[in-house]
């Protein structure tokens, strides 16, 4: 299996979000959802990937963490 930055997604209740994405980004999210899903299961809906990806991005952004510490 491909090693991805995101692990299994929690089974939280989905939250509806409206956002416009460039077509290429949407295709990438669809591909990512296919790779992240368990074999034999349908691909993960791209909408469910947005929040964990943003959380992961913010959690691993050292510049953001440093600026946040400096601001507090």
QUISUL-V720463 format. One record per helix or strand. SS is the DSSP state (2 for helix, 1 for strand). FROM is the first residue (numbers start at 1). TO is the last residue. If there is no record, write none. Layout:
# QUISUL-V720463
ss->SS from->FROM to->TO
ss->SS from->FROM to->TO
This chain:
# QUISUL-V720463
ss->2 from->23 to->36
ss->2 from->46 to->60
ss->2 from->62 to->71
